[in-house]
């Protein structure tokens, strides 16, 4: 399912226009991204939790040359599925 399929499904389920469903989905994704960029968490009980994690700097290798390279530290997004979502899988 891609974004437009999700918008279509949301509009049909909620009985709203596709424009309203797109606006709601965009608002959700923007708010989750903004909260996570500030180091916060978004918890949806039963569905899951969006959060961030710090990945430490480490040494890696270029697979073509075998040369050692330094991989910098960075912040990555995480999602932990909730119990209701896990039960549906």
N, C-alpha and C positions, 0 to 999 in steps of 0.2 A: 504494500500500500504506500503510495506517495502522498505528498501534501495535498494535491487536488482531490485525490480519492478520499482522503480524510475529511476534507472540507465538505465534499458531497455527502458523506455518511453523517457528519455532524448536522448538516442542514436538514437532512431527511429525518434523523432521529429526534431533533428538537423542534421540527416544524417551523424552521426559520429560513430566511433567504441565504443563498450561498455567500452573498456579500457580508451578511451579519456573521455567518459562521467563520469566514476568512478573518474578519476583524477580531473575533473572539480568539481564534487560534493564534493569530499574530500577537495579540495582547498577552496570551499565556506564555508563548515562547520568549517574548521580549522580557517579561517580568522574571521568568526563570533565569534567563541569561544575565540580567542585571543583578539579581540577588546573588548568583554564583560568582560573578565577577568581583563582588565585594567580599567574597569569602563566606557567604551565607549558605544556608541549606533550605531546600523546599521539600516539605514532607506532605505527601498526600496519603492519608491513612488508607491502608488496604491496597493501594496502587504501588507506591514506592517513594524513595527519597533521592533527590538530586543533590549532589554535593561536589566539592572539589578536593583534590589531594595534591600534595607536593611530591614531585618525583625528583630525587636527588641527582646531582651530576654524576656521570659515570664514564668509564672508558669503553669504547667500542672498537670495532674493526671495519674497515672498508672491505666488503666482500670481494671486490674485483682485484684489489691490490694487496690486501692483507695488512695495510698500513694502519697503525693505531690512530684513533681519533677521539677527541674529547666531546662527549655529548653533554650539553648544558642542562642545568636544572630547569624544571618548568612546572607549571600548574596544569593539571589535567582534570577533566570532568569525570564524575562517577555517577552511576545509578545503581541503587540497590532495590530489587523488586520486593514489594510487600507481600503479605501472606495471601491475600485474595487473588492477586495477579499470579502468584506462584501456583496456587491451587487450580487456576484455569488452564495452566500450561500442562 
